Amino acid sequence: MDIFWVMHQQAQISRAQARAAGAQSSTESLQYHVRDLEERLDQMALKCQALWEIVRDSSGFSDTDIEQRISEIDLRDGVADGKITRSGRQCGNCGRTVSTRHSRCLYCGIIPEEREIF
């Protein structure tokens, strides 16, 4: 009976090691994706800052103007949460709101415009 117990334990250990290796691989993949997103976010922030400075310097708008506009845009969805919540797109044919989950208007079958509704 001891041999069967040892074999059972070895099988359990092998399965646990395989799960641990899979988890390690998943973790490394997620870390790569997080680093990639962080890099892209840093690049986007740099580009936004450059664009803002160009607009500010050429138009006379102030930092307060941009902060007010950001707050205004943030509140368009009814929630001041620092995000834009996309609720849908407007169909160019029938004018109804189409969920972002659908590629075509459920009412008329046309592919809606890319203009989003907030």
N, C-alpha and C positions, 0 to 999 in steps of 0.2 A: 504494500500500500504506500510505502514511503516513496517509491519511484514515481507513482502517479502524482503524488503531491508535488514533488520536485518538478516534474514535467509541467504541471498546471502553473506552478509559480514562474517557471521560465517563460511560458507562453504569456502570462500576465505582464512580466517584465518586458518582453519583446513588444507587446502592444503599447505599453506605456512609453517605451523609448520611441516607437514610431509616431505616437501622438505628440510627444515632446519635439521631435524633429520637424513635424508638420507645423506645430505652433511656432517654432523658431523661424521657419521659412516664412510663415505668414507675417510674423513680427518684422522681419527684415524687409519684406515687401512694403508693408505699411510705413515703416520708417523712411524708405526711399520715397514713397508718394508724399509723405508729409514734408520732407526736405524739398521736394520739387515744388509743392504748393507754396511753401514759405519763400522760396526763391522767386517764383512768379509773382507772389504778393508784393515782395520787396521791389521788383521791377515795375509793377503797376503803380505802387505808391510813388516811386521816383518819377514816372511819366506823368502822373496826376499833378505832382508838385510842379514840374516843369511847365505843364500846360497852364496851371493856375497862375504861376508867376508871369507868363507871357500875357495872359488875359488881364491880370491886375496891372501890369506895367503899361499896357497899351490902351486900357479902357478907363482907368481911374477908379475901378471898383476897389473896395477895401476887404480886408480879411473878415470883417464883420458882415459884409455883404454876402460873402460865400457861406459863412456859418449860418446866416439866416436862410439862405436858399437851401442849404442842406437840411435844415430843420423843416422847412416847408415841404420838400420832397419826401422826407421821412414820414411826415404826417399824412401824406396822400392816401395811404392805406388805412388810416385811422389809428395807427399805433406808433408811438415814438419809441422805436426799438433799435434805431441805427441800421435798419435794413429796408430794402424795397421788397415788398411781398407782391409777387405777380399773381393776379387773380385770373387773368385770361387775356384773350386777344379779341379784337372786334372783327367780325366777318365783313368783308368788303361788299358782299352781295346783299345779305339780308340785314346786316347791322347788329345781329345778336352777338352776345358774348360767348366765345368758345374757350373751353378749358385748355390750359397748356398741355394737358395729357393727350389731347386729340389733335391729329394732323389736319382733319377736315371738319367743317361745320356740321354739326349733327342735324341741323334744320334744313339746309339746302345742299350740302355736299361739297361746297366750294372750299378750297384751301384759303383760310383767312389771311388778312394782311398781317404783316409783322408788327404793326403798331399795337402796343400793349396797353391795357387798361389798368389803372391803379385804383 
